[in-house]
Every structure is written in C-alpha cells, then in structure tokens.
Amino acid sequence: MHTAGAALLEALNEAGVSYIFANFGSDHPALLEALAEAKAKGRPAPTVVTSPSEFVGMCAADGFARITGQAQAVVVHVECGTQSLGGAIHNAVKARVPVFVFAGSSPYTQDGELKGSRNEFIQWIQDVFDQRGIVRGYMKYDNELRTGANLKQMVHRAMQFAHSAPRGPVYLMAAREVMEDVVAPVTLDPAHWQAVEPPALSPSAVAAIAADLRAAKAPLIVTSYLGRNPAAPRVLQEFCEAYGIGVLESVPSAMNFPPDHPLHQGIQWNQKSQNESLTAADLVLVLDSDIPWIGAHNRPSASARVHHIDLDVLKEQMPLFYIPAICRAKADCATALAQLQAALAAHPPAAALTAARKALWAERHNAVTARRNDAERSAQGQVSAVSLMAALRGLIDDDAIVVNEGVTNYQPVFDHLGMCRPGSIFTSGAGSLGWFGGACIGVKLAAPDKTVIAVAGDGSYMFSQPSSVFWMARHYGTPFLQIVLNNRGWKAPRLSMLSLHPDGYGAKANDIGVAFDPPPDYGAIAAAAGGAAALSIKRFDEIEPVLCEALRVVRAEKRCAVVDAWLDG
C-alpha cells in the first residue's frame, strides 16, 4: 500500500532533502512504517538523524542549510515538539534560513472510524485548538494537510516558499488518519516547483544610485549578511575595488568582505562611540543589513545620502525599523551590484576621484588594523577572547568553518580570527542562544572534510542542550572543536544594566543573579554525553598547546573536543 507517509518521503527526496532531523512520537506511525519499508526495499529516502532535542535538531537543519542553501526536514511530535523548537525557529526566520518542519497532530477520530484513530491516552491531552498558531508568526508558510491525495504537491509548495527570497522556515502538520491514507502514486516534475527568481533593481533605482556613486567623494557600503550568499563577497570586492568604495560591517553574521583588504573599515557592534568611517561617508549604501547602525550613539552624517537595498527592505517582521534612506529597493544584492557595475562601467567616476577614495579608505583601514594589533599586544599574558582567537588564527587553515556565538565577544572573534573565505564564519544572526551546538552538527554533515569550530560563551553553552548535542555528534560522526569562553556567568545582562545604571545599586552589587560560579564542568558534560575530549585553559601559556591538542583530537581521532577557557577578569 502506498500511504501518505510514503508520499511524504517521496516528496522530500524529490525536493533535495538529505536528512530528516527527527524526534518521533505517537503521531508518526505512517512515516516510521514508510521509512522501514524504504530501507527494506532499497528505495531512496532521506537519512534520519535522531534528535533527542527538537531545538538541537532544528539548529542542525539550520546549520546544514547555511552551507548548502538547501532546506532539510525537521520532524516533531504534535504541539509539544512544536513548542520545543522554540528559539530555533526564531533564529531560522531572522537569519532567513530555509527549513521544512513537519509535525503530527492528535487523531481527529476516537472510536476506530479510520485507521490511525485514537488509541492512547496522551492523544486527548495533546489535542489543542490551534497547533499551527504556535509558530504562525514565525513561518513563511504554514498549513494543515487534510488529505493524502495532494500531499506531495503541498510539500513541494511549502519548499517553494522556503527557498524563495527572502528564505525562511515552513511548517506543515497532519493527523494520523491523513498520514495513513492509501493514495495513488503521484508523479511530479520538481522543475515545476522551483523557487521564485529573486528581484533586481528597477532601471530608475539603478540610475539614481549610480549617479550618486559617480559623484560621491567618500562612498561607503554597510552590510551585515551579504555573505550568506557565498558568491556575493567576490562580487562586492570587485565592485568596491573598481570604484574605491569602503566597506563597514555592522553586526555581521557572515564573512562579507575580506578583513585584510585596504577598503575594509572594520566591524561595529555595540560600541558606544561614533564610527569614524561612517562619519566620513557622504554616501552610504546599505546592503543586506538589519542593523546598519545603532542610532543612539552612531549614525551617518546628517548630510550623507543613504540608499538601502535588501530582499526585505521594509523589515516586515520587525515592528520598529527605519533609516533615512532616499531610495529603498527590494532586490538581491549580488544582482543589484552587477547592475550597478554595468551602469558605472558605461559612465565611470573620474580616475582621480576613485584614487582619492582608495587613499582615504586605506588610511582608515590602517588605523583599524593598528588598533587590532594593539589589542593583541595588550592581551599578551592574559586568557581573553583576543588572545585565544589570535592563537587560534595561527593554527587553522582556510578550510575551517567557525560558528561564532560569543555574544559579548562576537567582535573579538571576528576581529582576531580574520576569516577571509566566503562561508568560513557564521553567527546565528538572531537572538535565541544555544544555536551553535546543533548548527555545528549540521555544518559538519554538509561539509564533512572541513574542520568545524564553535566559539561560544558559557551562557550559550548552557542554552545549547549539550547532552543532546554531543550524543548526536558522536553518533553521527560530526566532530567539532568547542571553545567555551568561560566568564562564570551571563555577561550580557550585566553590561545592559551598566549601560543604563552605571552608578546604580547593581553596579556595586557582587551578585545580580547572572553568575554561575563555581561553574559546571563543561568538558565533563560533553565527555559523558558523547565521549568528547575535555580540556581546559586557565593560564596564558596553556593557550597554544591546549588548542593544538584539541585540534588534533578533532582531526585525527574524529571526536569532539571541548576547551573550557577561563577568561581573566
């Protein structure tokens, strides 16, 4: 019999899904039977990755899609499993990551009227009025499957939404009776279900932006995640080199522009100071950025002209967002840059103007580099994010992929690793912590020959559900190096408090409820759950030898290594 469960597997396979990150429940008998049948008969089907935590499974699908661009499937149990996805859904939608989520639901018959009818007590307790409503505000598309007859079409439609720009997660649900439907096999052509082509700039937008780029004395591009498209950084670099345009990264979540390039103007996060390069710019082109600057203490000159290009230029899921742009264009930035390149090639700026721009930005780049070098010299003798990343930089090659969830140390990780290859470093690009653990599993599945390294604060480590993470990493052969930046607590809430109450009672208090000191033994947790090597750094002279040993374990022994680095101060 060909059931809707078998049709679901067929559709996922046709849509390019390699893995199902699954936390199965009593709502999935049809799917489990179909998986067993496919294995017994040698039919192609995605590989199941058992995910004891739905959050970790969703993060793993997220990590895989960051590398490949291809949505993977996450299967969860009714509304309980849906709720357990929690912050991982937030991360996927904010970072525009395609993920296909399928949830069962409680059967809708109770007296055996249909196959799949209720036969366990829990199926009354898990019945809720609006299961889809739990995640509706976060999904690009959600729907309930009411019949198996068109299930394959609905799966391909959902995938079409997931992969169409701006990308994001999608959610389908179905009761047991639907999944047990015996249906006629359906043959579909996946070519008919391709993602919508991303938009380009209109001719009028090209003309307006190109005119300003020809005239500006100090044009500056601000970006945060243009590098999520691995082809875009090269396009950006060629464009900026041709016309002497500086690049400032604001709250980056990917490698957008080589940090060693003379046009690179550094990285701005939460620093409470005006960025000098942003001040100097008379034209600012914002490309793929949710937070191009934090206006409370940093913004462009009032006389600067601002243009904004983004696939989500209105920030439709942000209730509060605005910047003083005179042109707002919904477009794919790599496509837009190619259009602008063609327009400027036909009528380029004066050669002397381009040379003057390059000299201006090179001088400012040298100042940024000098400050970075000074920070590394000052960190000598200390265990700090700066000294750790400077040492790690000398031990990894261009094949490493870094998953950065350092939070209060986001900036030193980017600054002092200096990753220059597109696709070599990521943050979640969102706000639900603990993403890095599952993401490393997904990244390693997608890029098995790469050395995967996670850098996270101890608070993020606690959020990551490490028992599930390290069990999955060992079971599915996805070893990675974990560096825990251990400052014995959550630093971010303390910094937020001090920014508003620098002289208040909290500033004088020893304990404001954000510390865990003495801390857990992070390495021992990973060792118990997944056989990871547990190492620690408490002195400066331990940094390099411990990192060397950790990398050896990951590369040679093919198992995880956790380095618990106790930060000074």
C-alpha positions as CSV (number, residue, x, y, z in Angstrom):
1,M,0.0,0.0,0.0
2,H,1.2,3.5,-0.9
3,T,0.3,5.7,2.1
4,A,0.6,9.4,2.6
5,G,3.6,8.7,4.8
6,A,5.3,7.2,1.8
7,A,4.3,10.1,-0.3
8,L,5.9,12.5,2.2
9,L,9.2,10.6,1.9
10,E,9.0,10.7,-1.9
11,A,8.3,14.4,-1.9
12,L,11.2,15.2,0.5
13,N,13.5,13.1,-1.6
14,E,12.4,14.9,-4.8
15,A,12.9,18.3,-3.1
16,G,16.6,17.6,-2.3
17,V,16.3,16.8,1.3
18,S,19.2,14.7,2.5
19,Y,18.4,14.5,6.3
20,I,15.3,14.3,8.5
21,F,16.2,15.6,11.9
22,A,13.6,13.7,13.9
23,N,12.0,13.4,17.3
24,F,9.3,10.9,16.6
25,G,6.2,10.4,18.6
26,S,2.8,8.5,18.6
27,D,1.7,10.7,15.7
28,H,4.2,9.2,13.2
29,P,3.4,5.5,12.7
30,A,2.8,6.0,8.9
31,L,6.1,7.8,8.5
32,L,8.1,5.2,10.5
33,E,6.5,2.4,8.6
34,A,7.3,4.1,5.3
35,L,10.9,4.7,6.4
36,A,11.2,1.0,7.3
37,E,9.7,-0.1,4.0
38,A,12.0,2.2,2.0
39,K,15.0,0.7,3.8
40,A,13.8,-2.9,3.3
41,K,13.1,-2.4,-0.4
42,G,16.1,-0.2,-1.2
43,R,14.0,2.9,-2.1
44,P,15.7,6.3,-1.8
45,A,14.8,8.2,1.3
46,P,16.5,10.9,3.4
47,T,18.7,9.8,6.2
48,V,17.1,10.0,9.7
49,V,19.2,11.8,12.3
50,T,17.6,11.1,15.7
51,S,17.4,14.4,17.6
52,P,16.7,13.9,21.4
53,S,16.1,17.7,21.5
54,E,13.9,19.3,18.9
55,F,15.8,22.6,19.4
56,V,19.1,20.9,18.6
57,G,17.5,19.2,15.5
58,M,16.2,22.4,14.2
59,C,19.6,24.1,14.7
60,A,21.3,21.2,12.9
61,A,18.9,21.7,9.9
62,D,19.7,25.4,10.1
63,G,23.5,24.8,10.0
64,F,23.2,22.4,7.1
65,A,21.2,25.0,5.1
66,R,23.7,27.7,5.8
67,I,26.4,25.8,4.0
68,T,24.3,24.3,1.2
69,G,21.4,26.6,0.7
70,Q,19.1,23.5,0.8
71,A,16.3,23.1,3.2
72,Q,16.4,20.0,5.4
73,A,13.4,18.4,7.2
74,V,12.7,18.5,10.9
75,V,10.0,16.1,12.2
76,V,8.5,16.8,15.6
77,H,5.8,15.4,17.8
78,V,2.4,17.3,17.9
79,E,2.2,20.6,19.7
80,C,4.7,19.6,22.4
81,G,7.5,19.1,19.9
82,T,6.4,22.2,18.1
83,Q,6.9,24.3,21.2
84,S,10.2,22.7,21.9
85,L,11.5,24.1,18.6
86,G,11.1,27.5,20.3
87,G,14.1,29.8,19.8
88,A,15.5,27.7,16.9
89,I,12.6,28.8,14.8
90,H,13.3,32.4,15.8
91,N,16.9,32.0,14.6
92,A,15.9,30.5,11.3
93,V,13.4,33.1,10.4
94,K,15.5,36.1,11.5
95,A,18.5,34.7,9.6
96,R,16.4,33.8,6.5
97,V,17.3,30.1,6.6
98,P,15.1,27.6,4.7
99,V,13.9,24.7,6.9
100,F,11.0,22.3,6.4
101,V,9.2,21.4,9.6
102,F,6.6,18.6,9.8
103,A,4.5,17.9,12.9
104,G,1.9,15.3,13.5
105,S,-1.2,16.1,15.4
106,S,-3.7,14.3,17.6
107,P,-6.0,12.0,15.7
108,Y,-9.4,13.5,14.9
109,T,-11.4,10.3,15.4
110,Q,-11.7,8.3,18.6
111,D,-13.8,5.2,18.1
112,G,-11.8,3.5,15.4
113,E,-13.7,5.1,12.5
114,L,-10.5,5.5,10.5
115,K,-7.1,3.9,10.5
116,G,-5.0,6.0,12.9
117,S,-7.9,6.7,15.2
118,R,-7.1,7.5,18.9
119,N,-5.8,4.5,20.9
120,E,-3.5,6.1,23.5
121,F,-4.5,8.4,26.5
122,I,-2.0,11.1,25.5
123,Q,-3.8,11.8,22.3
124,W,-6.6,13.6,24.2
125,I,-4.2,15.6,26.2
126,Q,-2.2,16.7,23.2
127,D,-5.2,18.0,21.2
128,V,-5.2,21.8,21.0
129,F,-7.3,24.3,19.1
130,D,-4.6,25.9,17.0
131,Q,-1.4,24.0,16.8
132,R,-0.2,25.9,13.8
133,G,-0.8,29.2,15.7
134,I,2.1,28.3,18.0
135,V,4.6,29.2,15.1
136,R,2.4,31.1,12.6
137,G,4.1,34.4,13.4
138,Y,7.5,33.0,12.5
139,M,6.8,30.9,9.4
140,K,6.9,31.9,5.8
141,Y,4.2,29.4,5.2
142,D,2.1,27.1,7.3
143,N,-0.7,24.7,6.6
144,E,-2.5,21.6,7.8
145,L,-2.7,18.6,5.4
146,R,-6.3,17.3,5.2
147,T,-5.8,14.5,2.7
148,G,-3.0,12.4,1.4
149,A,-4.2,12.8,-2.2
150,N,-2.3,16.1,-2.8
151,L,0.3,15.7,-0.1
152,K,3.2,15.7,-2.5
153,Q,2.0,18.9,-4.1
154,M,1.7,20.6,-0.7
155,V,5.2,19.6,0.3
156,H,6.7,21.0,-2.9
157,R,4.6,24.2,-2.4
158,A,6.0,24.6,1.1
159,M,9.5,24.0,-0.1
160,Q,8.9,26.6,-2.8
161,F,8.1,29.2,-0.1
162,A,11.1,28.1,2.0
163,H,13.6,28.7,-0.9
164,S,12.0,31.8,-2.3
165,A,13.7,35.1,-1.2
166,P,13.7,36.1,1.5
167,R,14.0,32.5,2.6
168,G,12.7,31.0,5.8
169,P,11.2,28.1,7.6
170,V,7.9,26.5,6.7
171,Y,5.5,24.3,8.8
172,L,3.1,21.5,7.8
173,M,1.1,19.3,10.1
174,A,-1.2,16.3,9.7
175,A,-3.2,13.9,11.8
176,R,-2.5,10.2,11.9
177,E,-5.6,9.4,9.8
178,V,-4.3,11.6,7.0
179,M,-0.9,10.1,7.0
180,E,-2.4,6.6,6.9
181,D,-4.4,7.4,3.8
182,V,-3.8,4.9,1.0
183,V,-3.3,7.1,-2.1
184,A,-2.5,6.7,-5.7
185,P,1.2,7.4,-6.5
186,V,1.7,10.9,-7.9
187,T,4.5,11.8,-10.4
188,L,5.7,15.4,-10.2
189,D,8.4,17.3,-12.1
190,P,10.5,19.1,-9.4
191,A,11.4,21.7,-12.1
192,H,7.8,22.9,-11.9
193,W,8.3,23.8,-8.2
194,Q,11.5,25.9,-8.3
195,A,11.9,28.9,-6.0
196,V,10.8,32.3,-7.3
197,E,13.6,34.2,-9.1
198,P,15.0,37.0,-6.8
199,P,14.1,40.5,-7.8
200,A,16.5,43.0,-9.3
201,L,16.8,46.8,-9.2
202,S,14.4,48.8,-11.3
203,P,16.0,51.0,-14.1
204,S,15.2,54.1,-12.1
205,A,16.9,52.8,-9.0
206,V,20.0,51.8,-10.9
207,A,20.1,55.3,-12.4
208,A,19.7,57.1,-9.1
209,I,22.1,55.0,-7.1
210,A,24.7,55.0,-9.9
211,A,24.5,58.8,-10.2
212,D,25.3,59.2,-6.5
213,L,28.1,56.7,-6.7
214,R,29.7,58.7,-9.5
215,A,29.6,61.9,-7.6
216,A,30.5,60.9,-4.0
217,K,33.8,61.7,-2.5
218,A,33.6,59.1,0.2
219,P,31.1,56.3,-0.7
220,L,30.7,53.6,1.9
221,I,28.8,50.3,1.9
222,V,27.4,49.0,5.2
223,T,26.5,45.3,5.3
224,S,25.7,42.6,7.8
225,Y,24.9,39.4,6.0
226,L,25.6,39.8,2.3
227,G,28.0,36.9,2.7
228,R,25.1,34.4,3.4
229,N,25.2,34.1,-0.4
230,P,28.8,32.7,-0.8
231,A,29.0,34.2,-4.3
232,A,28.2,37.7,-3.2
233,P,31.5,38.7,-1.3
234,R,33.5,38.3,-4.5
235,V,31.0,40.5,-6.4
236,L,31.2,43.1,-3.7
237,Q,35.0,43.0,-3.6
238,E,35.3,43.5,-7.4
239,F,32.8,46.3,-7.3
240,C,34.5,48.2,-4.5
241,E,37.9,47.8,-5.9
242,A,36.8,49.2,-9.3
243,Y,35.3,52.4,-7.8
244,G,37.1,52.9,-4.5
245,I,34.2,52.2,-2.1
246,G,34.8,51.4,1.5
247,V,33.0,48.6,3.4
248,L,31.9,48.7,7.0
249,E,30.4,45.6,8.6
250,S,27.7,46.2,11.1
251,V,26.7,43.3,13.4
252,P,28.0,40.8,10.8
253,S,26.6,37.3,10.7
254,A,28.8,36.0,7.9
255,M,32.1,36.7,6.1
256,N,31.0,39.6,3.9
257,F,34.3,41.3,2.9
258,P,38.0,40.3,3.5
259,P,39.1,42.0,6.7
260,D,42.6,42.3,5.5
261,H,41.6,44.3,2.4
262,P,42.5,48.0,2.4
263,L,38.9,49.0,1.7
264,H,37.7,47.2,4.8
265,Q,36.7,49.6,7.5
266,G,36.3,47.2,10.4
267,I,33.3,45.9,12.3
268,Q,30.9,47.8,14.5
269,W,28.8,46.0,17.2
270,N,27.5,47.6,20.4
271,Q,30.4,50.1,20.8
272,K,29.0,53.3,22.3
273,S,31.0,55.6,20.0
274,Q,30.6,57.2,16.6
275,N,32.2,55.2,13.9
276,E,34.8,57.4,12.1
277,S,34.3,55.8,8.7
278,L,30.5,56.2,8.9
279,T,31.1,59.9,9.8
280,A,33.4,60.4,6.9
281,A,31.0,58.9,4.3
282,D,29.0,61.3,2.1
283,L,27.1,58.4,0.5
284,V,26.0,55.3,2.4
285,L,24.8,52.2,0.5
286,V,23.2,49.8,3.0
287,L,23.2,46.2,1.6
288,D,21.7,43.3,3.4
289,S,21.6,44.6,6.9
290,D,19.0,44.6,9.7
291,I,21.1,46.9,12.0
292,P,23.3,49.1,9.8
293,W,24.0,51.3,12.9
294,I,22.7,51.9,16.4
295,G,21.3,55.4,16.3
296,A,21.6,56.1,20.0
297,H,25.3,56.6,19.6
298,N,26.3,56.0,16.0
299,R,24.8,57.2,12.7
300,P,25.8,58.7,9.3
301,S,26.4,62.4,8.8
302,A,23.2,64.3,8.5
303,S,24.3,65.4,5.1
304,A,25.1,61.9,3.8
305,R,22.8,60.4,1.2
306,V,21.6,56.9,2.1
307,H,20.3,54.2,-0.2
308,H,19.0,50.8,1.0
309,I,18.9,47.5,-0.9
310,D,17.7,44.3,0.6
311,L,15.4,41.4,-0.1
312,D,13.4,42.5,2.9
313,V,13.9,46.2,2.7
314,L,10.8,47.0,4.8
315,K,11.8,44.5,7.6
316,E,8.3,43.1,7.6
317,Q,8.9,41.0,10.8
318,M,10.3,44.0,12.7
319,P,7.7,46.2,14.3
320,L,10.2,49.0,14.7
321,F,12.8,49.8,11.9
322,Y,13.6,52.9,9.9
323,I,16.7,54.6,8.4
324,P,16.8,57.9,6.5
325,A,17.1,56.3,3.0
326,I,16.1,58.3,-0.1
327,C,15.9,55.1,-2.2
328,R,14.7,51.8,-0.9
329,A,14.9,48.9,-3.3
330,K,13.8,45.3,-2.8
331,A,16.4,43.3,-4.7
332,D,19.0,40.6,-4.4
333,C,22.2,42.4,-3.5
334,A,24.5,40.3,-5.7
335,T,22.2,41.0,-8.7
336,A,22.0,44.7,-7.8
337,L,25.8,45.0,-7.6
338,A,26.1,43.5,-11.0
339,Q,23.5,46.0,-12.4
340,L,25.4,48.9,-10.7
341,Q,28.7,47.7,-12.0
342,A,27.4,47.7,-15.6
343,A,25.9,51.2,-15.2
344,L,29.2,52.6,-13.7
345,A,31.3,50.8,-16.3
346,A,29.5,52.7,-19.0
347,H,30.0,56.0,-17.3
348,P,32.7,55.6,-14.5
349,P,33.7,58.2,-11.9
350,A,36.8,60.2,-12.7
351,A,40.0,58.2,-12.2
352,A,41.4,60.8,-9.9
353,L,38.3,60.6,-7.7
354,T,38.5,56.8,-7.5
355,A,42.2,57.0,-6.5
356,A,41.4,59.6,-3.8
357,R,38.6,57.4,-2.4
358,K,41.0,54.4,-2.2
359,A,43.6,56.5,-0.4
360,L,41.0,57.8,2.1
361,W,39.7,54.3,3.0
362,A,43.2,52.7,3.0
363,E,44.3,55.3,5.6
364,R,41.3,54.5,7.8
365,H,41.8,50.7,7.3
366,N,45.4,51.1,8.5
367,A,44.1,52.8,11.7
368,V,41.6,49.9,12.3
369,T,44.4,47.4,11.8
370,A,46.7,49.2,14.2
371,R,44.0,49.2,16.9
372,R,43.5,45.5,16.3
373,N,47.2,44.8,16.6
374,D,47.4,47.0,19.8
375,A,44.7,44.9,21.3
376,E,46.6,41.7,20.7
377,R,49.8,43.1,22.2
378,S,47.8,44.2,25.2
379,A,46.3,40.7,25.6
380,Q,49.7,39.1,25.9
381,G,49.9,37.3,29.3
382,Q,46.1,37.1,29.6
383,V,43.5,34.5,28.9
384,S,41.0,36.5,26.9
385,A,38.9,36.2,23.8
386,V,41.5,38.3,22.0
387,S,44.5,36.1,23.0
388,L,42.5,32.9,22.3
389,M,41.4,34.0,18.8
390,A,44.9,35.3,17.9
391,A,46.4,32.0,18.8
392,L,43.7,30.0,17.0
393,R,44.2,32.1,13.9
394,G,47.7,30.7,13.6
395,L,46.6,27.1,14.0
396,I,43.8,26.8,11.4
397,D,43.8,27.0,7.7
398,D,41.3,28.4,5.2
399,D,39.3,25.2,5.3
400,A,38.0,25.8,8.8
401,I,34.4,26.9,9.4
402,V,33.8,28.9,12.6
403,V,30.4,29.0,14.3
404,N,30.5,32.1,16.4
405,E,28.1,32.5,19.4
406,G,30.4,34.5,21.6
407,V,27.7,37.2,22.2
408,T,29.6,39.8,24.3
409,N,32.7,38.5,22.5
410,Y,31.2,38.4,19.0
411,Q,33.5,41.2,17.8
412,P,36.9,39.9,19.1
413,V,36.1,36.5,17.5
414,F,35.6,38.2,14.1
415,D,38.4,40.7,14.5
416,H,41.2,38.4,15.6
417,L,40.4,35.3,13.6
418,G,40.3,37.4,10.4
419,M,38.4,34.8,8.3
420,C,38.7,35.8,4.6
421,R,36.9,33.0,2.8
422,P,33.2,33.3,2.0
423,G,31.3,30.8,4.1
424,S,34.1,30.5,6.7
425,I,32.3,32.1,9.7
426,F,28.7,32.5,10.8
427,T,26.7,33.7,13.7
428,S,23.1,32.8,14.2
429,G,22.1,36.3,13.0
430,A,19.4,36.2,15.6
431,G,18.8,36.3,19.4
432,S,18.0,32.8,20.7
433,L,21.1,31.4,22.3
434,G,22.4,27.9,22.2
435,W,22.2,27.7,18.4
436,F,25.8,26.9,17.9
437,G,25.8,23.2,19.1
438,G,23.2,21.9,16.7
439,A,24.5,24.2,14.0
440,C,27.9,22.6,14.2
441,I,26.3,19.2,13.6
442,G,24.5,20.4,10.5
443,V,27.6,22.3,9.2
444,K,29.8,19.1,9.6
445,L,27.2,17.0,7.8
446,A,27.2,19.5,5.0
447,A,31.0,19.8,4.9
448,P,32.5,16.6,6.3
449,D,36.0,17.5,5.1
450,K,36.1,20.8,6.9
451,T,37.3,21.5,10.5
452,V,34.3,22.9,12.3
453,I,35.0,25.1,15.3
454,A,32.4,26.6,17.7
455,V,33.3,29.6,19.9
456,A,30.6,30.3,22.5
457,G,30.2,31.9,25.9
458,D,29.5,29.7,28.9
459,G,25.9,31.1,28.9
460,S,25.4,30.0,25.3
461,Y,26.9,26.6,26.1
462,M,24.3,26.1,28.9
463,F,21.5,27.0,26.5
464,S,22.7,24.6,23.8
465,Q,21.4,21.4,25.4
466,P,24.9,19.9,25.3
467,S,23.9,16.4,26.3
468,S,21.9,16.1,23.1
469,V,24.5,17.9,21.0
470,F,27.4,15.7,22.0
471,W,25.5,12.5,21.8
472,M,24.4,13.4,18.3
473,A,27.9,14.5,17.3
474,R,29.4,11.1,18.3
475,H,26.5,9.0,17.0
476,Y,26.5,10.7,13.5
477,G,30.3,11.3,13.2
478,T,30.2,15.1,13.2
479,P,33.2,16.0,15.5
480,F,33.9,19.7,16.1
481,L,36.1,21.8,18.4
482,Q,34.2,23.7,21.1
483,I,35.9,26.7,22.8
484,V,33.9,27.8,25.8
485,L,34.6,31.5,26.8
486,N,34.1,30.9,30.5
487,N,33.5,34.1,32.4
488,R,31.4,32.3,35.0
489,G,28.1,33.8,34.1
490,W,25.9,35.8,31.7
491,K,27.8,38.9,30.9
492,A,25.3,40.5,28.5
493,P,22.6,41.3,31.2
494,R,25.2,42.9,33.4
495,L,26.5,45.1,30.5
496,S,23.0,46.1,29.6
497,M,22.3,47.1,33.2
498,L,25.5,49.1,33.5
499,S,24.8,50.9,30.2
500,L,21.6,52.4,31.8
501,H,22.6,52.4,35.5
502,P,26.4,52.9,35.6
503,D,26.4,54.2,39.2
504,G,23.3,52.3,40.5
505,Y,23.0,49.6,43.1
506,G,23.6,46.9,40.6
507,A,27.0,48.3,39.7
508,K,28.0,48.0,43.3
509,A,26.5,44.5,43.9
510,N,28.5,41.4,43.8
511,D,25.6,39.2,42.7
512,I,22.7,40.4,40.5
513,G,21.5,36.9,39.6
514,V,23.5,36.3,36.4
515,A,26.5,34.3,37.8
516,F,27.2,30.6,38.0
517,D,30.4,30.4,39.9
518,P,31.8,27.9,40.5
519,P,30.7,26.8,37.0
520,P,29.8,23.4,35.7
521,D,32.5,21.2,34.3
522,Y,31.6,21.8,30.6
523,G,34.1,19.4,29.3
524,A,32.9,16.6,31.5
525,I,29.3,17.1,30.3
526,A,30.4,16.6,26.8
527,A,32.6,13.6,27.7
528,A,29.8,11.9,29.5
529,A,27.3,12.6,26.7
530,G,29.4,11.9,23.7
531,G,33.0,10.9,24.6
532,A,34.4,14.3,23.9
533,A,37.9,15.2,25.0
534,A,37.7,17.6,27.9
535,L,40.5,20.2,28.1
536,S,40.9,23.5,29.9
537,I,42.9,26.7,29.8
538,K,43.5,28.8,32.9
539,R,46.9,30.3,32.1
540,F,48.2,32.2,29.1
541,D,51.0,29.7,28.4
542,E,48.4,26.9,28.1
543,I,46.5,28.5,25.2
544,E,48.6,27.3,22.2
545,P,49.4,23.7,23.4
546,V,45.8,23.1,24.5
547,L,44.3,24.4,21.3
548,C,46.8,22.2,19.3
549,E,45.8,19.1,21.2
550,A,42.1,19.9,20.8
551,L,42.5,20.3,17.0
552,R,44.5,17.0,16.9
553,V,41.6,15.2,18.7
554,V,39.0,16.5,16.3
555,R,41.1,15.9,13.1
556,A,42.9,12.7,14.0
557,E,40.6,10.9,16.5
558,K,37.4,12.2,14.8
559,R,35.7,13.1,18.1
560,C,34.7,16.4,19.7
561,A,37.0,18.4,21.9
562,V,35.8,20.9,24.5
563,V,38.2,23.6,25.6
564,D,37.0,25.3,28.8
565,A,38.8,28.6,28.6
566,W,38.6,30.6,31.9
567,L,38.8,34.2,30.9
568,D,40.8,36.5,33.2
569,G,38.8,39.2,35.0
